[in-house]
Amino acid sequence: MELLLEISTSLQAGDDGRVYELTVKAIEEGIGPKEILDDGLIAGMNVIGERFRRHEIFLPDVLLAARAMYAGLDHLKPLFLRDGITGRGTVVLGTVQGDLHDIGKNLVGIMLRGAGYEIIDLGKDVAPETFIETAEKEAAQLIGMSTLLTTTTPVMARVIELLKEKGLDGQIRTIVGGAPVSEGLAREIGADSYGYDAANAVEVVKALLV
Amino acid sequence: MSSFLDRVRSGEVLVADGAMGTLLFEEGLEPGQCPERMNLERPDILESIARRYLDAGAEILHTNTFGASAVKLADYGLAEQYQEINRAAVAAARSALAAHRLAQETVAQGEETTDAAVATARSAVGSAAASATESASRDVYVSCSCGPSGRILEPYGDTAETVLYEGFEQQLGAIVAAGVDLITIETMTDLREAVLAVRATRSISPDIPVMATMTFDDTPRGFYTVMGVSVEQAAEGLLEAGADLIGSNCGNGIETMVRIARAFAEATDQPIVIQSNAGLPEIREGRVYFPESPAFFAEKAPELLEAGVSVVGGCCGTTPDHILAIRRVVDERKP
């Protein structure tokens, strides 16, 4: 549909004002909020994610597109609640204890939100217990952990251990990522999955939470 | 002491030190601790790291102030202590240098008295110290390491330019007053932030030499920072802001750094600085491992010199042995 395509292209251009206007217009025209999300906002973020991965665009472009996405998403949220539409799932996200780098984690949050997941972002320097308490309280299906430092990967391992101790593994799944993290490390510490970048994280989460 | 810039302009290649963080972690820095807190609490560790790099033949020593701008220190609740933290880092570097000089003089005097005694001393302390005695007359410069704030500037992020500028101005003002010889602005990915740091330096001192380096990704379309800055844009913007040497540090191993150096040489005729990682970190059996050995650095460093690099040093994962390897390559090149 023309209007939804325009939402997608305006989002890609980082035009938050335009995305907001078009979202309002789409609702007025009676297009369903789920359709606006999937074929407008998510479609646009998918293009942004793919182009970022191919190094065709850079972090500033992604951040502007994300802002435009939120301009539309914030307007759709009350409608989802009204219509009783539930999201694809809830993800608790954070940079692990001992690390204050959150740009990568924020990117993952943006992309997952753009893909239709509910994100509870715990920020940076997050203790293992906080991840688990929050995931239990919010009935999240997934805990996503990020780190840029090479020295904080044991914190990720601790979260996974705690889940096992509480018998929550299998019920609450885990994904890890960040510069020093690899597929091998993810396996070694027993994480359910690993995302090598923000766009890949979305694919992995989709596969994990079917 | 001969001028750093005169030496660079005469075509000399200078060797900088290697990683600080990597060695601090070996010395017991805990993950999540502020590395710059060591400046106040364990200056002895900083001194011993600096001495190891001096023994390896480094002639540019970086202060442990990568994250010592008030803006960055605020993450650890240490913003108000930025002056002491910067001053203590300079004091540790200077004190290592003084101890290094004293040790050199002692060895030199020994040489005058009995050659046999020196031979014993040399075999006892190993090749690093032997190389140090050869460098008895080498001038050493203490450079302020100044890294990015970790914030994202408006309109992409929430931080105003004035906030970063003032943060850099405070840090650089404190550390220039404490007596550094050079400024190294490093690991930058946003050209605007790097330019703010260079300008802040220039507002404090019109003539202190400034090295400014950015971290690039190797993309199919060439080298770009994650913020989208090309080598050409970096060269032009940093020089215009008043940097004397420009180049790259971190993010890549030495082979990619050789290609980045060539890209800089094509973009500018101004002197280039390269501080390479010892490859990209891997985790092996739960431990961090940097794959590029000192021998690999020895093999590849000549290509950096051929590319026309004026200052060669190390970044993450490099050790005094990597610097010693570079030192030997540079010394062999000398006529």
Interface residues (C-beta under 8 A of the other chain):
Chain A: R54 H55 E56 I57 F58 L59 P60 D61 L63 L64 Q97 G98 D99 L100 H101 I103 D125 L149 T150 T151 T152 T153 P154 V155 A179 P180 V181 S182 G184 L185 E188
Chain B: F25 E30 P31 G32 D75 G150 I152 P155 Y156 G157 T189 D217 T219 P220 R221 Y224 T225 V226 M227 G228 P281 E282 I283 G286 V288
